[in-house]
Amino acid sequence: MNILVVEDEPLAVQKLKKLLWQVNPEIRIAGTTDGIESTVNWLTTNPLPDLILMDIELSDGQSFEIFNQVAIECPVVFTTSYDETAVRSFQLNRFDYLLKPIKKEELEQVLQKYQTSTAAKVSSSDIGYLVDDLRKQLRKPEFRSQFLARYKQRLVSIDAAEVSFFYTKEGITYLYGRDNNRYTIDYPLDQLEQILEPRHFFRINEQFIVELRAVSQIHAYLNGQLKLDLKSGGLMQDIVVSRDRIKDFKAWIGR
């Protein structure tokens, strides 16, 4: 099997070569390239290899650009440092990938697959779907940092960092601030749950979303629930974590 290695880190190239020869000493490294330009040049001046192992992040950009410049009619396996969530897009788009650091067993499985399969053309449209999916998954969500709230007869802007908790009752959503004042806002809790930074806010039940620093004490409660003491608010009711949210709450509070 002739393999082209596309990787811009010399140490990674050496490690990958070593792994390949451990898996199969008869593997031939047809060439190594470290960027978009050098890979396009190699592919246009050399016979196609049996397989390409291609890193995504190269010295002069992302390797997806290669497919816009040259037709690749052999199997391609992407090597990537993207996390487990992002690599789901490779599976959705039917591409093979190896997650760095590459493990010998996983490399062996990929090589066995392509030794017994017919070479398949990788089209630019296939790559386009993959890129779009990756961008969606890697895009950082934008969380609300300010809220326009009503206090008595005034409209005021409240920083999310100044919120102790949100509470809903009879269709009205209240914002309780660290200043111990109660405000009203026009967001239902379901919407707030989507626009609040999850590292700082957690929905403990159908009525409450609490801020991490507002939790002063946690107590065991009835039926396996947890009761919270909050630093502000002064509500005349128990503030309880629902049983179905306790596991996630403990993971959140223990970060």
C-alpha positions, 0 to 999 in steps of 0.5 A, spaced: 500 500 500 502 506 497 500 512 502 501 519 502 502 523 508 499 530 509 502 533 515 505 540 517 508 537 524 515 534 522 514 530 529 507 528 527 510 525 521 515 521 524 510 518 529 505 516 524 510 513 519 513 509 525 506 507 527 504 505 519 510 500 519 509 497 526 502 495 523 505 493 516 512 493 514 511 493 507 507 499 507 510 504 502 510 512 504 509 515 497 510 522 499 509 527 505 507 534 504 506 539 509 501 544 506 495 546 501 500 548 495 505 542 496 500 537 496 496 540 490 503 540 487 505 533 489 498 530 487 499 533 480 506 531 479 505 524 482 501 517 481 495 517 485 497 513 492 492 508 494 490 512 500 492 519 503 492 520 511 491 528 511 491 532 517 486 538 517 490 544 520 496 545 515 501 550 515 498 554 510 490 553 511 485 547 512 486 541 507 479 542 505 482 547 500 486 542 496 479 539 494 477 545 490 484 545 486 485 538 484 481 532 483 482 526 488 480 519 486 483 515 492 480 514 499 482 520 504 482 519 511 483 525 515 487 526 522 484 531 526 485 534 533 477 536 533 474 533 539 469 528 540 463 532 538 466 535 532 468 529 529 461 526 529 460 530 522 465 526 519 461 520 521 455 524 518 458 525 512 461 518 511 468 520 512 473 516 515 478 520 520 483 518 526 483 522 532 489 525 534 493 522 538 493 516 533 492 509 536 495 503 533 489 499 533 485 505 530 490 506 524 490 498 523 482 498 523 482 503 517 488 500 513 485 494 513 478 497 511 481 500 505 486 494 503 479 490 502 475 496 499 475 499 492 478 506 491 473 511 492 473 518 489 472 524 494 468 530 491 468 537 492 461 537 494 462 531 499 468 536 502 463 542 502 458 538 506 463 536 511 466 543 512 459 546 513 457 541 518 464 542 522 463 549 522 456 549 525 458 544 530 465 548 532 461 555 532 461 558 539 454 559 541 453 567 543 450 567 550 446 573 553 450 578 557 445 583 558 437 583 560 433 589 559 428 589 565 423 593 569 423 595 576 417 599 578 416 604 573 423 604 570 427 600 564 434 598 567 439 594 564 442 588 568 448 585 567 448 577 567 453 577 572 449 581 577 443 575 577 442 571 582 436 567 579 430 567 575 423 565 577 417 564 574 410 564 577 403 565 573 406 566 567 411 572 569 418 571 569 422 575 575 429 576 575 432 577 582 439 581 582 445 580 587 442 587 589 436 583 592 431 587 588 426 583 584 425 585 576 421 582 571 423 580 564 420 578 557 423 571 557 420 565 559 425 560 562 425 555 556 428 561 552 433 563 558 435 556 558 438 557 551 441 564 551 444 563 558 452 561 559 451 554 562 457 554 566 454 559 570 446 558 570 443 551 571 435 550 571 434 546 577 426 545 576 420 548 572 420 554 576 427 556 577 434 557 574 440 559 579 446 562 578 452 558 580 455 563 585 448 565 588 448 558 591 450 558 599 448 551 601 445 545 599 441 540 603 438 533 603 430 534 602 424 530 601 424 524 596 431 524 594 431 531 592 436 537 594 434 544 597 438 550 596 439 556 600 440 562 595 444 568 597 439 573 595 431 573 593 428 572 600 422 567 597 417 564 602 418 557 599 423 552 598 427 552 592 428 545 590 432 541 585 428 536 581 430 529 582 431 528 574 436 534 574 440 532 581 445 528 577 446 534 572 446 539 578 451 535 582 456 535 575 455 543 574 456 545 581 462 541 582 466 544 576 
